[in-house]
Protein backbone atom coordinates (compact mmCIF):
# COMPACT_ATOMS: atom_id res chain seq x y z
CA UNK A 1 0.00 0.00 0.00
CA UNK A 2 2.54 2.99 0.09
CA UNK A 3 2.61 5.99 2.35
CA UNK A 4 -0.08 8.61 2.12
CA UNK A 5 0.81 12.28 1.99
CA UNK A 6 0.51 13.72 5.50
CA UNK A 7 -2.88 15.35 5.99
CA UNK A 8 -3.59 14.55 2.32
CA UNK A 9 -2.10 17.88 1.31
CA UNK A 10 -2.67 19.09 -2.21
CA UNK A 11 0.28 19.21 -4.56
CA UNK A 12 2.25 22.35 -5.32
CA UNK A 13 2.92 24.11 -8.58
CA UNK A 14 6.41 25.39 -9.37
CA UNK A 15 5.66 28.99 -8.37
CA UNK A 16 4.00 27.85 -5.14
CA UNK A 17 7.04 25.74 -4.28
CA UNK A 18 9.34 28.69 -4.93
CA UNK A 19 7.21 30.88 -2.66
CA UNK A 20 7.15 28.17 0.02
CA UNK A 21 10.94 27.95 -0.15
CA UNK A 22 11.14 31.73 0.14
CA UNK A 23 8.85 31.84 3.20
CA UNK A 24 10.77 28.92 4.72
CA UNK A 25 13.95 31.00 4.45
CA UNK A 26 12.15 34.16 5.70
CA UNK A 27 9.78 33.11 8.50
CA UNK A 28 7.15 35.44 9.93
CA UNK A 29 7.08 37.49 6.74
CA UNK A 30 4.30 39.88 5.80
CA UNK A 31 2.66 39.92 2.40
CA UNK A 32 4.18 43.35 1.76
CA UNK A 33 7.70 42.07 2.42
CA UNK A 34 7.03 38.94 0.37
CA UNK A 35 5.88 41.11 -2.53
CA UNK A 36 8.96 43.35 -2.30
CA UNK A 37 11.51 40.56 -1.87
CA UNK A 38 9.90 37.70 -3.82
CA UNK A 39 7.16 39.01 -6.09
CA UNK A 40 8.61 42.21 -7.55
CA UNK A 41 11.86 40.60 -8.76
CA UNK A 42 9.73 37.99 -10.55
CA UNK A 43 7.28 40.49 -12.01
CA UNK A 44 4.40 39.31 -9.80
CA UNK A 45 1.68 41.69 -8.67
CA UNK A 46 0.79 42.05 -5.00
CA UNK A 47 -2.56 40.35 -5.60
CA UNK A 48 -0.80 37.36 -7.18
CA UNK A 49 1.56 36.94 -4.23
CA UNK A 50 -1.31 37.33 -1.76
CA UNK A 51 -3.41 34.76 -3.65
CA UNK A 52 -0.49 32.31 -3.72
CA UNK A 53 0.12 32.75 0.01
CA UNK A 54 -3.57 32.23 0.79
CA UNK A 55 -3.57 29.13 -1.41
CA UNK A 56 -0.56 27.76 0.48
CA UNK A 57 -2.41 28.33 3.76
CA UNK A 58 -5.47 26.50 2.40
CA UNK A 59 -3.30 23.62 1.17
CA UNK A 60 -1.72 23.30 4.61
CA UNK A 61 1.82 24.43 3.74
CA UNK A 62 1.76 27.88 5.37
CA UNK A 63 0.25 29.28 8.54
CA UNK A 64 -0.47 32.89 9.32
CA UNK A 65 -0.63 34.80 12.55
CA UNK A 66 -1.76 38.36 13.11
CA UNK A 67 0.91 40.46 14.84
CA UNK A 68 0.28 44.17 15.37
CA UNK A 69 -2.53 44.19 12.77
CA UNK A 70 -0.29 42.56 10.13
CA UNK A 71 -0.53 38.94 9.08
CA UNK A 72 2.82 37.13 9.31
CA UNK A 73 3.29 33.95 7.30
CA UNK A 74 5.51 31.02 8.24
CA UNK A 75 5.80 27.49 7.02
CA UNK A 76 3.58 24.85 8.53
CA UNK A 77 5.48 22.30 6.44
CA UNK A 78 9.14 22.92 5.63
CA UNK A 79 10.09 23.32 2.00
CA UNK A 80 12.35 20.25 2.34
CA UNK A 81 9.41 18.16 3.56
CA UNK A 82 7.22 19.45 0.73
CA UNK A 83 9.87 18.53 -1.85
CA UNK A 84 10.21 15.05 -0.30
CA UNK A 85 6.44 14.61 -0.52
CA UNK A 86 6.47 15.77 -4.16
CA UNK A 87 9.26 13.34 -5.06
CA UNK A 88 7.42 10.53 -3.31
CA UNK A 89 4.23 11.38 -5.19
CA UNK A 90 6.18 11.49 -8.48
CA UNK A 91 7.75 8.10 -7.82
CA UNK A 92 4.40 6.55 -6.89
CA UNK A 93 2.27 8.25 -9.54
CA UNK A 94 4.55 8.59 -12.54
CA UNK A 95 7.15 5.88 -12.01
CA UNK A 96 4.79 3.27 -10.58
CA UNK A 97 6.64 3.16 -7.27
CA UNK A 98 10.03 2.29 -8.75
CA UNK A 99 12.99 4.66 -8.46
CA UNK A 100 14.99 2.71 -11.06
CA UNK A 101 13.91 4.87 -14.04
CA UNK A 102 14.91 8.00 -12.13
CA UNK A 103 18.28 6.53 -11.17
CA UNK A 104 18.82 5.50 -14.79
CA UNK A 105 18.06 9.07 -15.84
CA UNK A 106 20.56 10.43 -13.32
CA UNK A 107 23.28 8.01 -14.43
CA UNK A 108 22.86 9.15 -18.04
CA UNK A 109 22.54 12.85 -17.21
CA UNK A 110 25.30 15.14 -18.37
CA UNK A 111 23.98 17.96 -16.18
CA UNK A 112 25.17 16.64 -12.80
CA UNK A 113 27.94 18.61 -11.13
CA UNK A 114 30.88 16.85 -9.48
CA UNK A 115 29.42 17.85 -6.10
CA UNK A 116 26.08 16.26 -6.97
CA UNK A 117 27.81 13.04 -8.02
CA UNK A 118 29.68 12.95 -4.69
CA UNK A 119 26.42 13.54 -2.83
CA UNK A 120 24.67 10.78 -4.79
CA UNK A 121 27.52 8.36 -4.00
CA UNK A 122 27.17 9.21 -0.31
CA UNK A 123 23.43 8.58 -0.45
CA UNK A 124 23.95 5.21 -2.15
CA UNK A 125 26.52 4.25 0.49
CA UNK A 126 23.92 5.07 3.14
CA UNK A 127 21.44 2.80 1.35
CA UNK A 128 24.05 0.04 1.24
CA UNK A 129 24.65 0.35 4.99
CA UNK A 130 20.93 0.35 5.71
CA UNK A 131 20.47 -2.72 3.54
CA UNK A 132 23.29 -4.54 5.33
CA UNK A 133 21.76 -3.74 8.73
CA UNK A 134 18.39 -5.06 7.61
CA UNK A 135 19.88 -8.29 6.31
CA UNK A 136 21.79 -9.09 9.54
CA UNK A 137 20.22 -11.80 11.70
CA UNK A 138 18.62 -10.40 14.87
CA UNK A 139 21.18 -12.17 17.07
CA UNK A 140 24.01 -10.18 15.38
CA UNK A 141 22.38 -6.79 15.97
CA UNK A 142 22.72 -6.81 19.76
CA UNK A 143 20.46 -5.24 22.33
CA UNK A 144 19.78 -1.46 22.19
C-alpha positions in Angstrom: 0.0 0.0 0.0 2.5 3.0 0.1 2.6 6.0 2.4 -0.1 8.6 2.1 0.8 12.3 2.0 0.5 13.7 5.5 -2.9 15.3 6.0 -3.6 14.5 2.3 -2.1 17.9 1.3 -2.7 19.1 -2.2 0.3 19.2 -4.6 2.3 22.3 -5.3 2.9 24.1 -8.6 6.4 25.4 -9.4 5.7 29.0 -8.4 4.0 27.9 -5.1 7.0 25.7 -4.3 9.3 28.7 -4.9 7.2 30.9 -2.7 7.1 28.2 0.0 10.9 27.9 -0.1 11.1 31.7 0.1 8.9 31.8 3.2 10.8 28.9 4.7 13.9 31.0 4.5 12.2 34.2 5.7 9.8 33.1 8.5 7.1 35.4 9.9 7.1 37.5 6.7 4.3 39.9 5.8 2.7 39.9 2.4 4.2 43.3 1.8 7.7 42.1 2.4 7.0 38.9 0.4 5.9 41.1 -2.5 9.0 43.3 -2.3 11.5 40.6 -1.9 9.9 37.7 -3.8 7.2 39.0 -6.1 8.6 42.2 -7.5 11.9 40.6 -8.8 9.7 38.0 -10.6 7.3 40.5 -12.0 4.4 39.3 -9.8 1.7 41.7 -8.7 0.8 42.1 -5.0 -2.6 40.4 -5.6 -0.8 37.4 -7.2 1.6 36.9 -4.2 -1.3 37.3 -1.8 -3.4 34.8 -3.6 -0.5 32.3 -3.7 0.1 32.7 0.0 -3.6 32.2 0.8 -3.6 29.1 -1.4 -0.6 27.8 0.5 -2.4 28.3 3.8 -5.5 26.5 2.4 -3.3 23.6 1.2 -1.7 23.3 4.6 1.8 24.4 3.7 1.8 27.9 5.4 0.3 29.3 8.5 -0.5 32.9 9.3 -0.6 34.8 12.6 -1.8 38.4 13.1 0.9 40.5 14.8 0.3 44.2 15.4 -2.5 44.2 12.8 -0.3 42.6 10.1 -0.5 38.9 9.1 2.8 37.1 9.3 3.3 34.0 7.3 5.5 31.0 8.2 5.8 27.5 7.0 3.6 24.9 8.5 5.5 22.3 6.4 9.1 22.9 5.6 10.1 23.3 2.0 12.3 20.3 2.3 9.4 18.2 3.6 7.2 19.5 0.7 9.9 18.5 -1.8 10.2 15.1 -0.3 6.4 14.6 -0.5 6.5 15.8 -4.2 9.3 13.3 -5.1 7.4 10.5 -3.3 4.2 11.4 -5.2 6.2 11.5 -8.5 7.8 8.1 -7.8 4.4 6.5 -6.9 2.3 8.3 -9.5 4.6 8.6 -12.5 7.1 5.9 -12.0 4.8 3.3 -10.6 6.6 3.2 -7.3 10.0 2.3 -8.7 13.0 4.7 -8.5 15.0 2.7 -11.1 13.9 4.9 -14.0 14.9 8.0 -12.1 18.3 6.5 -11.2 18.8 5.5 -14.8 18.1 9.1 -15.8 20.6 10.4 -13.3 23.3 8.0 -14.4 22.9 9.2 -18.0 22.5 12.8 -17.2 25.3 15.1 -18.4 24.0 18.0 -16.2 25.2 16.6 -12.8 27.9 18.6 -11.1 30.9 16.9 -9.5 29.4 17.8 -6.1 26.1 16.3 -7.0 27.8 13.0 -8.0 29.7 13.0 -4.7 26.4 13.5 -2.8 24.7 10.8 -4.8 27.5 8.4 -4.0 27.2 9.2 -0.3 23.4 8.6 -0.4 23.9 5.2 -2.1 26.5 4.2 0.5 23.9 5.1 3.1 21.4 2.8 1.3 24.0 0.0 1.2 24.7 0.3 5.0 20.9 0.4 5.7 20.5 -2.7 3.5 23.3 -4.5 5.3 21.8 -3.7 8.7 18.4 -5.1 7.6 19.9 -8.3 6.3 21.8 -9.1 9.5 20.2 -11.8 11.7 18.6 -10.4 14.9 21.2 -12.2 17.1 24.0 -10.2 15.4 22.4 -6.8 16.0 22.7 -6.8 19.8 20.5 -5.2 22.3 19.8 -1.5 22.2 
